[in-house]
Amino acid sequence: MFDVDQFCADCRGALQEDQPRLAVRDLLDRALADPEAVAEALHPTEGELRALYHAPDLTVMHVVWAPGMRLYPHDHRMWAAIGIYGGREDNAFYRRSGPGNRFLDETSGRQLTTGDVLLLGDDTIHAVTNPLGRLTGAIHVYGGDFINQPRSQWGPGPEEERPFDYDGAQEHFAEANAAWRAREDAASA
C-alpha cells in the first residue's frame, strides 16, 4: 500500500542526502514498483495540480493530466523528479532562442509511461501533453517552493516569455477538465 504522508516524509529525509534529487528518484522508483497502489491512494478522478506537501525547500505535487491536455512551455528554476503511476506524459524540451531572448526553440522530447521516472535540471524548460483519451497520473517532486518560486511560462497564446501564473495554471487544468467532459458528453449523446 502506498502511504502519501510517509512518501512525503521520505522525500523530506532525502533532502539530507548528498544528492537529494537522486535519493528522490530512488523513492519514486520504489513507489512506482506498484503503480496500482499509488493510483489507489491518490484516486484521480479529473485533471488536477494539487500539493501533497509544500515547504520552501520541497514541494510534492499530485499532477493529473486530463485526456488530450497540453500545458504550455514553462520552467521550474529548481530540480524536479517526475514519476508516472498511470497513463502517458509526453514532454517537449526547449531552450531560449538566444541570450536574453524571450522566445524558445524546441530541442528534444521524452515520452514517459507508467513506472517511468524522469529527473529535470534547474534550468529545464518543457511543455507536457497527455496524448491519451484517459487520465494520466503522476507525482512531481520539486527541490524548492514550486508554488511561489518566480519563474516563466510561454503561453497560453503566443509562446513569448512572461511570469508564471500558478492560478492561471489551475484554470488551465479546469478548462482541460471541462473540454474532456464536453467530449465525453458529445460521444455519449
C-alpha atoms as an extended CHARMM CRD file, in Angstrom:
* protein
*
       189  EXT
         1         1  MET       CA              0.0000000000        0.0000000000        0.0000000000  PROA      1               0.0000000000
         2         2  PHE       CA              1.2580000000        3.4860000000       -0.8700000000  PROA      2               0.0000000000
         3         3  ASP       CA              1.2100000000        5.9300000000        2.0450000000  PROA      3               0.0000000000
         4         4  VAL       CA              1.2050000000        9.5530000000        0.8400000000  PROA      4               0.0000000000
         5         5  ASP       CA              2.2850000000       11.0000000000        4.1910000000  PROA      5               0.0000000000
         6         6  GLN       CA              5.1620000000        8.5260000000        4.5100000000  PROA      6               0.0000000000
         7         7  PHE       CA              6.2810000000        9.2220000000        0.9330000000  PROA      7               0.0000000000
         8         8  CYS       CA              6.3700000000       12.9760000000        1.6580000000  PROA      8               0.0000000000
         9         9  ALA       CA              8.2920000000       12.3460000000        4.9020000000  PROA      9               0.0000000000
        10        10  ASP       CA             10.7650000000       10.1760000000        2.9880000000  PROA      10              0.0000000000
        11        11  CYS       CA             11.2120000000       12.9800000000        0.4290000000  PROA      11              0.0000000000
        12        12  ARG       CA             11.9360000000       15.3820000000        3.3070000000  PROA      12              0.0000000000
        13        13  GLY       CA             14.5330000000       12.9310000000        4.5550000000  PROA      13              0.0000000000
        14        14  ALA       CA             16.0600000000       12.7060000000        1.0680000000  PROA      14              0.0000000000
        15        15  LEU       CA             16.9340000000       16.4050000000        1.2920000000  PROA      15              0.0000000000
        16        16  GLN       CA             19.6040000000       15.4320000000        3.8410000000  PROA      16              0.0000000000
        17        17  GLU       CA             21.3590000000       13.1490000000        1.3340000000  PROA      17              0.0000000000
        18        18  ASP       CA             24.4510000000       14.2210000000       -0.6350000000  PROA      18              0.0000000000
        19        19  GLN       CA             22.4160000000       14.0340000000       -3.8520000000  PROA      19              0.0000000000
        20        20  PRO       CA             18.7850000000       14.7720000000       -2.8780000000  PROA      20              0.0000000000
        21        21  ARG       CA             17.4270000000       14.5340000000       -6.4240000000  PROA      21              0.0000000000
        22        22  LEU       CA             18.9310000000       11.0580000000       -6.8390000000  PROA      22              0.0000000000
        23        23  ALA       CA             17.5130000000        9.9810000000       -3.4700000000  PROA      23              0.0000000000
        24        24  VAL       CA             14.0660000000       11.2630000000       -4.5160000000  PROA      24              0.0000000000
        25        25  ARG       CA             14.3840000000        9.4180000000       -7.8320000000  PROA      25              0.0000000000
        26        26  ASP       CA             15.0350000000        6.2120000000       -5.8800000000  PROA      26              0.0000000000
        27        27  LEU       CA             11.9490000000        6.8800000000       -3.7220000000  PROA      27              0.0000000000
        28        28  LEU       CA              9.8230000000        7.3270000000       -6.8410000000  PROA      28              0.0000000000
        29        29  ASP       CA             11.2820000000        4.1640000000       -8.4020000000  PROA      29              0.0000000000
        30        30  ARG       CA             10.3130000000        2.1830000000       -5.2900000000  PROA      30              0.0000000000
        31        31  ALA       CA              6.8250000000        3.7140000000       -5.1280000000  PROA      31              0.0000000000
        32        32  LEU       CA              6.1940000000        3.0580000000       -8.8140000000  PROA      32              0.0000000000
        33        33  ALA       CA              7.1340000000       -0.6020000000       -8.4810000000  PROA      33              0.0000000000
        34        34  ASP       CA              3.4230000000       -0.8630000000       -7.5640000000  PROA      34              0.0000000000
        35        35  PRO       CA              1.7050000000        1.8430000000       -9.6590000000  PROA      35              0.0000000000
        36        36  GLU       CA             -1.7570000000        0.4750000000       -8.8760000000  PROA      36              0.0000000000
        37        37  ALA       CA             -1.1930000000        1.1130000000       -5.1560000000  PROA      37              0.0000000000
        38        38  VAL       CA             -0.1870000000        4.7150000000       -5.9010000000  PROA      38              0.0000000000
        39        39  ALA       CA             -3.2850000000        5.1820000000       -8.0820000000  PROA      39              0.0000000000
        40        40  GLU       CA             -5.4980000000        3.7020000000       -5.3680000000  PROA      40              0.0000000000
        41        41  ALA       CA             -4.0370000000        6.0120000000       -2.7130000000  PROA      41              0.0000000000
        42        42  LEU       CA             -4.2940000000        9.1700000000       -4.8440000000  PROA      42              0.0000000000
        43        43  HSD       CA             -7.5410000000        8.1810000000       -6.5960000000  PROA      43              0.0000000000
        44        44  PRO       CA             -7.5210000000       10.5510000000       -9.6010000000  PROA      44              0.0000000000
        45        45  THR       CA            -10.9390000000       11.4820000000      -10.9820000000  PROA      45              0.0000000000
        46        46  GLU       CA            -10.0410000000       14.5500000000      -13.0650000000  PROA      46              0.0000000000
        47        47  GLY       CA             -7.1110000000       16.7010000000      -14.0870000000  PROA      47              0.0000000000
        48        48  GLU       CA             -5.5210000000       18.4840000000      -11.1560000000  PROA      48              0.0000000000
        49        49  LEU       CA             -2.4300000000       20.2100000000       -9.8620000000  PROA      49              0.0000000000
        50        50  ARG       CA             -2.5130000000       19.6170000000       -6.0900000000  PROA      50              0.0000000000
        51        51  ALA       CA              0.1550000000       19.9940000000       -3.4480000000  PROA      51              0.0000000000
        52        52  LEU       CA              0.6390000000       16.9170000000       -1.2740000000  PROA      52              0.0000000000
        53        53  TYR       CA              3.4460000000       18.6670000000        0.6140000000  PROA      53              0.0000000000
        54        54  HSD       CA              4.6640000000       22.2350000000        0.3220000000  PROA      54              0.0000000000
        55        55  ALA       CA              7.5950000000       23.9690000000        2.0280000000  PROA      55              0.0000000000
        56        56  PRO       CA             10.3080000000       26.4420000000        0.9900000000  PROA      56              0.0000000000
        57        57  ASP       CA             12.7660000000       23.6310000000        0.2100000000  PROA      57              0.0000000000
        58        58  LEU       CA             10.4560000000       20.8850000000       -1.1440000000  PROA      58              0.0000000000
        59        59  THR       CA              7.1320000000       20.5280000000       -2.9410000000  PROA      59              0.0000000000
        60        60  VAL       CA              5.4100000000       17.2250000000       -3.7010000000  PROA      60              0.0000000000
        61        61  MET       CA              2.5840000000       17.5740000000       -6.2220000000  PROA      61              0.0000000000
        62        62  HSD       CA             -0.1180000000       15.2420000000       -7.4480000000  PROA      62              0.0000000000
        63        63  VAL       CA             -0.4010000000       16.0830000000      -11.1480000000  PROA      63              0.0000000000
        64        64  VAL       CA             -3.1960000000       14.5580000000      -13.1940000000  PROA      64              0.0000000000
        65        65  TRP       CA             -3.3900000000       15.4170000000      -16.8670000000  PROA      65              0.0000000000
        66        66  ALA       CA             -6.8810000000       15.4000000000      -18.3800000000  PROA      66              0.0000000000
        67        67  PRO       CA             -7.2390000000       13.4520000000      -21.6410000000  PROA      67              0.0000000000
        68        68  GLY       CA             -5.7310000000       15.4120000000      -24.5280000000  PROA      68              0.0000000000
        69        69  MET       CA             -4.4240000000       18.1430000000      -22.2200000000  PROA      69              0.0000000000
        70        70  ARG       CA             -1.3370000000       20.1810000000      -23.1240000000  PROA      70              0.0000000000
        71        71  LEU       CA              0.4080000000       22.5390000000      -20.7040000000  PROA      71              0.0000000000
        72        72  TYR       CA              2.3790000000       25.3010000000      -22.4230000000  PROA      72              0.0000000000
        73        73  PRO       CA              6.1690000000       25.5590000000      -22.0440000000  PROA      73              0.0000000000
        74        74  HSD       CA              7.3160000000       26.5910000000      -18.5780000000  PROA      74              0.0000000000
        75        75  ASP       CA             10.3610000000       26.3830000000      -16.3560000000  PROA      75              0.0000000000
        76        76  HSD       CA             10.7380000000       25.4590000000      -12.6740000000  PROA      76              0.0000000000
        77        77  ARG       CA             14.0680000000       27.0680000000      -11.7210000000  PROA      77              0.0000000000
        78        78  MET       CA             14.6870000000       24.0930000000       -9.4230000000  PROA      78              0.0000000000
        79        79  TRP       CA             15.3140000000       20.3890000000       -9.9430000000  PROA      79              0.0000000000
        80        80  ALA       CA             12.3330000000       18.1000000000      -10.3480000000  PROA      80              0.0000000000
        81        81  ALA       CA             11.6460000000       14.3670000000      -10.3400000000  PROA      81              0.0000000000
        82        82  ILE       CA              8.5790000000       13.1390000000      -12.2040000000  PROA      82              0.0000000000
        83        83  GLY       CA              7.1070000000        9.6620000000      -11.6890000000  PROA      83              0.0000000000
        84        84  ILE       CA              4.1900000000        8.3390000000      -13.7490000000  PROA      84              0.0000000000
        85        85  TYR       CA              1.8080000000        5.9460000000      -11.9860000000  PROA      85              0.0000000000
        86        86  GLY       CA             -0.7260000000        5.6980000000      -14.8140000000  PROA      86              0.0000000000
        87        87  GLY       CA             -1.0280000000        6.7870000000      -18.4320000000  PROA      87              0.0000000000
        88        88  ARG       CA              1.4660000000        8.7220000000      -20.5240000000  PROA      88              0.0000000000
        89        89  GLU       CA              3.1220000000       12.1360000000      -20.3220000000  PROA      89              0.0000000000
        90        90  ASP       CA              4.8630000000       13.4910000000      -23.4260000000  PROA      90              0.0000000000
        91        91  ASN       CA              7.4880000000       16.1210000000      -22.6260000000  PROA      91              0.0000000000
        92        92  ALA       CA              8.8230000000       18.5540000000      -25.2330000000  PROA      92              0.0000000000
        93        93  PHE       CA             12.0240000000       20.3040000000      -24.1740000000  PROA      93              0.0000000000
        94        94  TYR       CA             13.0810000000       23.8140000000      -25.1760000000  PROA      94              0.0000000000
        95        95  ARG       CA             15.9170000000       26.2900000000      -24.9340000000  PROA      95              0.0000000000
        96        96  ARG       CA             15.8740000000       30.0270000000      -25.3080000000  PROA      96              0.0000000000
        97        97  SER       CA             16.4110000000       31.1520000000      -28.9250000000  PROA      97              0.0000000000
        98        98  GLY       CA             19.4170000000       33.2100000000      -27.8070000000  PROA      98              0.0000000000
        99        99  PRO       CA             20.8370000000       35.0970000000      -24.8270000000  PROA      99              0.0000000000
       100       100  GLY       CA             18.1620000000       37.3330000000      -23.3410000000  PROA      100             0.0000000000
       101       101  ASN       CA             15.6430000000       36.0990000000      -25.9250000000  PROA      101             0.0000000000
       102       102  ARG       CA             12.0060000000       35.7600000000      -24.8280000000  PROA      102             0.0000000000
       103       103  PHE       CA             11.2570000000       33.0410000000      -27.3970000000  PROA      103             0.0000000000
       104       104  LEU       CA             12.0450000000       29.3110000000      -27.4960000000  PROA      104             0.0000000000
       105       105  ASP       CA             13.3760000000       26.6420000000      -29.8190000000  PROA      105             0.0000000000
       106       106  GLU       CA             12.2370000000       23.0410000000      -29.2950000000  PROA      106             0.0000000000
       107       107  THR       CA             15.2450000000       20.7800000000      -28.7550000000  PROA      107             0.0000000000
       108       108  SER       CA             14.0070000000       17.2780000000      -27.9180000000  PROA      108             0.0000000000
       109       109  GLY       CA             11.2710000000       15.2400000000      -26.3090000000  PROA      109             0.0000000000
       110       110  ARG       CA             10.7040000000       12.3500000000      -23.9670000000  PROA      110             0.0000000000
       111       111  GLN       CA              7.7020000000       10.0780000000      -23.5740000000  PROA      111             0.0000000000
       112       112  LEU       CA              7.0110000000        8.7970000000      -20.0550000000  PROA      112             0.0000000000
       113       113  THR       CA              4.7030000000        5.8630000000      -19.3670000000  PROA      113             0.0000000000
       114       114  THR       CA              3.5720000000        4.0310000000      -16.2500000000  PROA      114             0.0000000000
       115       115  GLY       CA              6.5220000000        3.3190000000      -13.9720000000  PROA      115             0.0000000000
       116       116  ASP       CA              8.8940000000        5.8220000000      -15.6090000000  PROA      116             0.0000000000
       117       117  VAL       CA             10.8140000000        8.3890000000      -13.5550000000  PROA      117             0.0000000000
       118       118  LEU       CA             12.4950000000       11.4410000000      -15.0810000000  PROA      118             0.0000000000
       119       119  LEU       CA             14.8600000000       13.9220000000      -13.4450000000  PROA      119             0.0000000000
       120       120  LEU       CA             14.8080000000       17.5320000000      -14.6660000000  PROA      120             0.0000000000
       121       121  GLY       CA             17.5780000000       20.0450000000      -14.0250000000  PROA      121             0.0000000000
       122       122  ASP       CA             17.2330000000       23.5220000000      -12.5470000000  PROA      122             0.0000000000
       123       123  ASP       CA             17.1960000000       25.1930000000      -15.9770000000  PROA      123             0.0000000000
       124       124  THR       CA             14.8360000000       22.8220000000      -17.8230000000  PROA      124             0.0000000000
       125       125  ILE       CA             12.0710000000       24.3510000000      -19.9410000000  PROA      125             0.0000000000
       126       126  HSD       CA              9.3720000000       21.9100000000      -21.0290000000  PROA      126             0.0000000000
       127       127  ALA       CA              5.7830000000       21.5160000000      -22.1570000000  PROA      127             0.0000000000
       128       128  VAL       CA              3.6650000000       18.4990000000      -21.2570000000  PROA      128             0.0000000000
       129       129  THR       CA              0.9520000000       16.7100000000      -23.2350000000  PROA      129             0.0000000000
       130       130  ASN       CA             -1.3050000000       13.8030000000      -22.3240000000  PROA      130             0.0000000000
       131       131  PRO       CA             -1.9700000000       12.2340000000      -25.7490000000  PROA      131             0.0000000000
       132       132  LEU       CA             -4.3250000000        9.5970000000      -24.3370000000  PROA      132             0.0000000000
       133       133  GLY       CA             -8.0990000000        9.5080000000      -24.1090000000  PROA      133             0.0000000000
       134       134  ARG       CA             -7.8340000000        8.8410000000      -20.3530000000  PROA      134             0.0000000000
       135       135  LEU       CA             -6.2600000000       10.4660000000      -17.3220000000  PROA      135             0.0000000000
       136       136  THR       CA             -2.5150000000       10.3920000000      -16.7820000000  PROA      136             0.0000000000
       137       137  GLY       CA             -1.4170000000       10.4610000000      -13.1470000000  PROA      137             0.0000000000
       138       138  ALA       CA              1.9700000000       11.4930000000      -11.7950000000  PROA      138             0.0000000000
       139       139  ILE       CA              3.8450000000       12.5230000000       -8.6990000000  PROA      139             0.0000000000
       140       140  HSD       CA              6.1220000000       15.5160000000       -9.2570000000  PROA      140             0.0000000000
       141       141  VAL       CA              8.7150000000       16.3140000000       -6.5940000000  PROA      141             0.0000000000
       142       142  TYR       CA             10.4450000000       19.7060000000       -6.7160000000  PROA      142             0.0000000000
       143       143  GLY       CA             13.5800000000       20.7690000000       -4.8820000000  PROA      143             0.0000000000
       144       144  GLY       CA             12.0770000000       24.0480000000       -3.6990000000  PROA      144             0.0000000000
       145       145  ASP       CA              8.8910000000       26.0910000000       -3.4140000000  PROA      145             0.0000000000
       146       146  PHE       CA              7.1570000000       25.1840000000       -6.6760000000  PROA      146             0.0000000000
       147       147  ILE       CA              4.0810000000       27.2760000000       -5.8960000000  PROA      147             0.0000000000
       148       148  ASN       CA              5.7490000000       30.5930000000       -5.0230000000  PROA      148             0.0000000000
       149       149  GLN       CA              9.0660000000       30.4720000000       -6.9180000000  PROA      149             0.0000000000
       150       150  PRO       CA              9.1730000000       33.2460000000       -9.5420000000  PROA      150             0.0000000000
       151       151  ARG       CA              9.5460000000       31.5560000000      -12.9130000000  PROA      151             0.0000000000
       152       152  SER       CA              8.4020000000       31.7800000000      -16.5190000000  PROA      152             0.0000000000
       153       153  GLN       CA              5.8240000000       30.3980000000      -18.9140000000  PROA      153             0.0000000000
       154       154  TRP       CA              5.4920000000       30.6900000000      -22.6840000000  PROA      154             0.0000000000
       155       155  GLY       CA              1.7420000000       30.5300000000      -23.2420000000  PROA      155             0.0000000000
       156       156  PRO       CA             -1.1480000000       30.1760000000      -23.3320000000  PROA      156             0.0000000000
       157       157  GLY       CA             -1.3750000000       32.0430000000      -26.5790000000  PROA      157             0.0000000000
       158       158  PRO       CA              1.8520000000       33.3550000000      -28.0580000000  PROA      158             0.0000000000
       159       159  GLU       CA              4.9110000000       31.4350000000      -26.8830000000  PROA      159             0.0000000000
       160       160  GLU       CA              6.5780000000       34.5450000000      -25.5200000000  PROA      160             0.0000000000
       161       161  GLU       CA              8.1100000000       34.6010000000      -22.0450000000  PROA      161             0.0000000000
       162       162  ARG       CA              6.0210000000       36.0240000000      -19.2220000000  PROA      162             0.0000000000
       163       163  PRO       CA              5.8700000000       35.4260000000      -15.4570000000  PROA      163             0.0000000000
       164       164  PHE       CA              4.4480000000       32.0570000000      -14.4370000000  PROA      164             0.0000000000
       165       165  ASP       CA              0.8670000000       32.3190000000      -13.1980000000  PROA      165             0.0000000000
       166       166  TYR       CA              0.0660000000       29.4850000000      -10.7650000000  PROA      166             0.0000000000
       167       167  ASP       CA             -3.6140000000       30.4710000000      -10.5550000000  PROA      167             0.0000000000
       168       168  GLY       CA             -3.7110000000       30.5930000000      -14.3490000000  PROA      168             0.0000000000
       169       169  ALA       CA             -2.2560000000       27.0830000000      -14.4590000000  PROA      169             0.0000000000
       170       170  GLN       CA             -5.0460000000       25.9180000000      -12.1270000000  PROA      170             0.0000000000
       171       171  GLU       CA             -7.5640000000       27.4940000000      -14.5190000000  PROA      171             0.0000000000
       172       172  HSD       CA             -5.8780000000       25.6930000000      -17.4170000000  PROA      172             0.0000000000
       173       173  PHE       CA             -6.4580000000       22.3610000000      -15.6310000000  PROA      173             0.0000000000
       174       174  ALA       CA            -10.1280000000       23.3030000000      -15.0340000000  PROA      174             0.0000000000
       175       175  GLU       CA            -10.5410000000       24.2010000000      -18.7210000000  PROA      175             0.0000000000
       176       176  ALA       CA             -8.9810000000       20.8810000000      -19.7530000000  PROA      176             0.0000000000
       177       177  ASN       CA            -11.4280000000       19.0450000000      -17.4870000000  PROA      177             0.0000000000
       178       178  ALA       CA            -14.3720000000       20.9560000000      -18.9880000000  PROA      178             0.0000000000
       179       179  ALA       CA            -13.2060000000       20.1580000000      -22.5380000000  PROA      179             0.0000000000
       180       180  TRP       CA            -12.8160000000       16.4720000000      -21.6010000000  PROA      180             0.0000000000
       181       181  ARG       CA            -16.3300000000       16.3530000000      -20.0940000000  PROA      181             0.0000000000
       182       182  ALA       CA            -17.7680000000       18.0690000000      -23.1780000000  PROA      182             0.0000000000
       183       183  ARG       CA            -16.1100000000       15.4630000000      -25.4570000000  PROA      183             0.0000000000
       184       184  GLU       CA            -17.4260000000       12.6620000000      -23.2300000000  PROA      184             0.0000000000
       185       185  ASP       CA            -20.9490000000       14.1340000000      -23.2790000000  PROA      185             0.0000000000
       186       186  ALA       CA            -20.8580000000       14.5450000000      -27.0680000000  PROA      186             0.0000000000
       187       187  ALA       CA            -19.6440000000       10.9720000000      -27.5140000000  PROA      187             0.0000000000
       188       188  SER       CA            -22.4210000000        9.5600000000      -25.3150000000  PROA      188             0.0000000000
       189       189  ALA       CA            -25.1910000000       11.6200000000      -26.9640000000  PROA      189             0.0000000000
